[in-house]
Structures are given as structure tokens and as C-alpha cells.
Amino acid sequence: MSPFALGALAVVALCLAALPAVLTQANLRAFAPPPPPKQGSPRPLVSVLVPARNEERAIGRLCRDVLSSDDVDLELVILDDASEDRTAAAVAAIAAEDPRVRIVPGRPLPPGWCGKQHACWQLAEAARHDTWVFLDVDVSPRPDAIARSVAFLEDSTAGLVSGFPRQETSSVLDWLLLPLIHFILLGFLPIQRSRSDRSPGLAAGCGQLFVTRRHDYERAGGHAAIRASLHDGVKLPRAFRRAGLGTDIFDATTIASCRMYERSADVWRGLSKNATEGIGSPATIVPFTILLGGGQILPVVLLGQGIATGWHGWPVWGIVAAIVAAALAWLPRGMEAIRFRQGIASAAAHPLAVTVFLVIQWTALARKLLGCRTTWRGRSLDPQ
């Protein structure tokens, strides 16, 4: 390829890199932590609803974290979803000492339901209070997390809000890939517009932490509306928006953390599991491959090629475009590393992370088209 053509390609890469860079800067202001409860306001009555399947190692820690919550009167309802370990026994022992804890035995999984959606639906049936916090077992909430999450719901006009906890990493792949959660969220979703426009296409959420009210949940159809989905983080907010309700998101970095995976193989399987309901779907994978590949990988490739050849023959405008494009590709990750307590080294590896991420999306789509099934927590899954 001629130097002039490379320069033109650098201009294209610059335009593609500019979109998430500019949007991230705006979104970092809009994506705020939840406020503390108002002074003198009554303590809310909250049902904390937790689906659990084979969570013997983490369930005790989760119970201790939730029961240490401040400024809220809560019940902790845990659904044992056909666990094959001592999850139920561990919860029963805690419930014997603290009346705020209840364990609900899960019913058999009906055809057409994803396990988590069925578990959450049963938890909604069992809840005694009218304000609900759906929480994953691998989330570690701080004592103020529940009260502040509920306060965000009360301050908003939304029927469903969702917090994004700080992601703890313990393997190479989660260190590399999990920071992309914030990059894609803040780089491609106009948060302020999503708050005024209730279109399902502008929905976003994190399945680790949802807050809603009983009447809004029932109006939206709850988890029954997304019964076959593997990706409640996207699908549940869309269900609320289709029912005419608003949804919103907040930064939970300072009030909760989450360790989703222990090994790199789990990261690959976890991201593949629901890829075809998000970026890896047939409708979005090509546009996002162009956006991510052209705006996050191509600038670094062009920068490396230019440096390796001493920019021989490149037009000045092409050199400038390539350097600025590379800077813009790294800029959002640098800002997010500081804001969300992510590693600088992980941010530096951003082009590699995007490359691996796209490989996972295309692999997941290929497996779906070939009719391959995946498994999660001992169950066979059929992504929708």
C-alpha cells in the first residue's frame, strides 16, 4: 500500500477513534456514583434477592456483606437453584442465626427458561418488600451500597437502575478484557440521551446489580419477559423500556466490587456465553468490528508501521493523523484506568484486548451458527 493510501487510512482511523474518545469524556461526567440517602429520610424496606447455584465458597461472604448494610431495613432472600454443593446448608446455618435471611428452594427449570432468569423470577415472587435489589453472589457490597443504590432509584425517574461494580481480576484474561466493560459502555452509549429517550436501543445495565420496584417490575413483565435470555444486563433494561419505563445506570466502583472469574478459561467461556445477545449478534458484529477494529486496533498498527519505516514517503497530514488516532485510541482507557481503579498496564494493552474481544465475539457467533451448545454451571445453554 502506498504511503498516501496509508495516510488516508490513518484519517479514517482517526475518525473512528474520535467517537469513543469524545463520548467517553462526556459520559465520565454523566456516569456518577449514587448519592447517600437524604438526612432524616425514613429507612427504606428492601428485599435483597440473590440467585445462587453451586456458590458454597462465596455465599457466606455475600451474606455477611449484605447483612452489614447501613441505613436500610432489609430481608435477604437467596434462591438455591438446584445446587449440587453445600450452598443451601450454608445459607440455612446463617438463617438460623439471623431472621433477616431466608432461603427459597428453586423449582425445576422449565423448558424455554434460562436458569438465572427463572431463579430471579422466583425471587420476585418470594419478596416481601416492594423495593428490590437483585444481586449476584460474586458482588461484594460495602455497608452503604444498598442504601445508596436505592437512593439513586428514588432520585431518578426510572423504573430500573443498574450499578457497575469495580471488577476485580485474578487471571490474565480478566485483567486484559474486563476493563472493556467500561470502555464499550462509555465509548458508545450516549448516557444523557438515554435518560431522556426511552428507546430500547439505548438500554444498558449490569446484571450484577439491579434495583427496581415491585409495580414497575410487574408492569415490564420482569424476568419472565426475557426468560430465554442469557444476557439480563442488556435484555432486562430493554424489557422495561418496551413497557414505557425508563432505565438508568450509575457508577458503583466505590460501593461494590465483583470477582466474576477465577481463571482465564472461565473468562473466555463467560464472555462467549452471552456474546450473541450483544455485540456478537448477527446485526451488530460487523458494525462493531469496524468501529473497534478501525478505531482501536488500526491506529496502533499504522503507528507501528510508520515508525518502523521512518514514515518514509508519508504525507505530513497522514503522519499527524496516525499519531493522533493512536493517542485517541488509548485516551479513553487511560481516563478509565484512573477513574475506575484499573491497571495502567492493562490500559496500555488496550489494542490487544480489543483484538481478543473481537475474536471471542466472532467465535461465539460461529458456534451459534453451527448449532454448538455451551454450558455454564453444569447446564447446557442455547443462546438466543
Number of C-alpha atoms within 10 A of each C-alpha: 5 9 16 15 13 19 23 17 18 30 21 19 30 26 16 23 30 23 16 27 23 16 17 28 16 16 19 17 10 16 19 13 18 22 14 15 21 10 6 6 8 11 14 18 18 23 25 25 27 26 25 25 24 18 22 18 13 16 24 16 15 19 21 13 16 23 18 12 17 16 18 19 17 25 22 22 25 29 26 23 24 18 18 13 13 15 23 24 13 17 22 17 12 18 17 11 9 13 10 15 21 19 20 18 16 20 13 11 15 10 8 11 19 23 25 23 24 24 28 25 18 20 25 23 9 17 18 16 17 16 21 26 22 21 23 20 24 18 23 23 23 16 18 19 23 27 23 22 27 27 18 23 24 15 11 15 15 22 25 25 26 27 26 25 23 23 22 19 21 13 15 13 19 25 22 23 23 21 25 20 13 19 19 15 16 24 25 18 18 16 25 14 11 19 18 12 15 22 16 21 14 19 25 23 25 20 19 21 24 27 26 23 20 17 13 20 23 14 14 22 16 22 25 19 17 19 22 21 25 23 23 24 20 21 23 30 32 26 24 26 23 15 17 16 21 25 30 25 28 21 21 23 18 17 21 21 19 19 16 20 20 13 14 17 13 16 20 18 17 15 16 23 22 24 23 26 21 16 20 25 18 15 12 13 19 14 12 16 19 14 19 23 19 21 28 29 21 25 31 23 14 23 20 16 14 21 11 10 10 10 16 10 14 18 16 12 13 23 22 15 24 30 19 19 28 26 19 25 29 20 21 26 26 19 19 22 20 12 11 17 15 21 16 15 12 20 25 16 15 25 22 15 23 19 16 15 23 18 15 19 22 21 16 25 23 15 14 17 10 9 11 13 12 17 12 12 11 11 10 12 20 19 22 12
